């Protein structure tokens, strides 16, 4: 799996996508769900960008237009996940994404594909949603705050090298919301954590940061590993 700070469907992330697809069916299913609240134009942007990106890699692009929970319960959309080599959740609102997918037919199909050997990736909001905590950064408490918890040992802050310029104090606020048995990590833009859910390696142009409760920040550069205790998603 991959947790990406930013850069989905751009050239800078081709090496990460290629690593995720290596030895797997060359079929990428991608969901623009997190952007649904931003309107149809933004959804179309992500679909067109991802389609061009995977086609240029020689990979079959499969857009899955799941925009609300009604879509997420549709058997026809859930069935399109089967046979994927990679399932990708792109950016937008992490709380909306997690709340839309949790407990639905589409999410169950994604989990089944992942457990059967497909890679699973989330960028920005997608990375947050795959972790323990996912909410609206601008309006905390708007959603339940619960992520999809594929990696329940982590809480993710994407765009980490820029987020504190946008929203000063966010890292401290997220640290306070991080459960005692999870770690808060900041993932810089154009950077990814790639691994098996227990052990991750930093890929990309910048760094990943573990943020301790006392404010200490430990930097992990490209090629370095971050190890986590093994868990199983529910």
N, C-alpha and C positions, 0 to 999 in steps of 0.2 A: 504494500500500500504506500501511498504518498500523501503527505500533508504539505501543502504548498503555500508560501507566503503571498505570492502574486505571480502573474505571468501566464495564466492558463491560455492555451491555444496560441501562444506566440513562439517564435523561433527559439527564444532563449530556453524554452522548456522541452524542446524536441529530444535532447538526450535523456531527460527524465521519463518522458512518455515512451521512448524507445526501450529503456530499461524495464519499464513496467510491462511492455508488450512482448518482450523477448521470450520466445518459447511458448507463447500463448496465441490463440486465434487472433488474427489481425482484424479485429472488429471492436470499435470503440463506441460504447453507448454513453451519451452525455445528457445531463439534465440541467436546464437553465432555471430550475425551480426557484432558486434563491433570489432571482431578479424579477419574479412575477409582479411584485407590487410596484415596480418601476414602469410598468406598461409594456404593451406589445412591441413597441419599437426596440426597447432594450432586450427583450426576449429574442427578437429576431436577430439582433446584433450578435448575441452569443451563439445562436444556432448557425448563422452564416460563418462566423469566425471559426468555430470548431469544425464545421464541415470542410472548410478550405484547409484547415490545419491537418486534419487526419488524411484527407485525400492526397495532400502533398507528400505524406509519409507512406503512401501506398496502403493505408488502413481504411477499412470500410467505416464511414461515419454513420452513426445511428442516433439522430436526435430523438429524445424522449420528452415531449412537451407536456410535462406534468406541472401544472400551474396552481393547483389547489388540491384539497384532500379528495374531492370527488374524482379528479383525474387520477390521483394516486391509488384509488380503489378499482380502477378500470382493469379488468382481466386482459384486454387486448394490449394495453400499454405494459402491464407486468410481463406478459409473455414475450415481449420484444427484448427483454434483458437476457434471455437464454442464449447461450453461445457467445457471449461477450468475452473478449480477452481483457478488456478494461472497462470499468464503469467510472464516470467522472462527474463530480458535483462542482459546478462553477460558482462564481461569486454573486454577491448581493447581500441579503439579510440573513444571518445565520439562524436567528430565532424563528423566522418564517420558514426557512428550509427544514429545520428539525421538526417543527410542529406539523408541517405539511406531510412529511414522510413517515413519522413515527407510527408504528403499528399497522401500516397499510399493506396492501397487496404488492405494490411496487417495491416498497422497502424490503418485504420478505423475499421477493425475487432477487433483489440486489444482494442480500445476505446469502442466499442460497448459491448465487453465482460466485460470490467471493469464497465461500467455504468449499466450493467445487474447483477452485483454482484460478478464477479471474482476479486481476488486480483491481484495487479500489483506490480512487484518489479524490481529494477535495482540495480546492484552491480558495483561499481567503474565507468567505462564508462557508464554503464546503469543508474546509479544514476544521473550522470551529465546530460545525455540526457533527463531524465524525468523532469529536472529543466529548468530554464529560459535560461541559457547559456551553450552551448556545443561546444567546439572547440578542436583542437589538442594542447595539453599542450606544446609539444616540438616545434611546428611550428604555433604559434598563427596567426590567419588570414588566415590559409589554407582553412578553411570552413567559412560558413556564421557567425558562432558563435551563431546561434539561436538554443536553445534546443527545445524539443517537448512540453515543458511548461505544462505538466500535473500538476506540482506544480510551477506556475509562480511566486509565492512569494519567491522562494528559488533559490540560485545558490549554487552548491555543489562542495566541494573539498574532494574527497575520499582519503583514505590512509593518513589521515591528520597527524598522528603521525610520518609519514616517509617522506611525500612529501617535506617538507622544507629541509630535508637532501639531497634529490635527486635534487631539483630545488630551491635553495635559492631565496627568494623574491617572490615566486609564490603567496603567500597569499596576498601580497600588490598589485601585478599586477591584481589578480582576484577581489580584492576589488574595484579597479579603474574601472573595467568593469561591476560591479554589478549595475543594474538600481536602481534609487532612491526608487522605490516602492518594492524592493526585498531585502532579507537578505542573506548574505553569511554565509554558515555553513561548517565547517570542520568536517568530520565524520572519526573517527579513524578506523584502521583495526579491524576486528572481532567485528564490532559494527554496529548497524542499527537504523534508525529512522522508527518506525512503527506507522501508524495512518491512518486517513481518509482524509488526504489532508489539513485539517484545524488544527487539533491537533495531535501532534506526541509524542510518548514515546520512550525514549532511551532503546534499548535492546543490550545485548552482553557484551563483556569483558572490554570495555574501555569507551571513552567519545565522546560526540558531542560538538562542540564549535561554538558559534555565534561570528562572527568577525565583529566588528563595523568599521566604516570608519576611526575612529581615531586610529585604531589598537587595541582597547580594545577587549579582548577575554573573553567571558562568558562561563563557563564550565557547561555542563549538563551530569550528570552521569546516569548509568543504573537505570531505574525506574522513572527518572525525566521527566517532560513534557515540550515540546516546542510548543507554540500555535501560529497559523498563522491566518490571515484574510481569510475568505472563498472566493474562486473564482471558476469559472467553466471553464474547458478546452474547447478549441475551436476545 
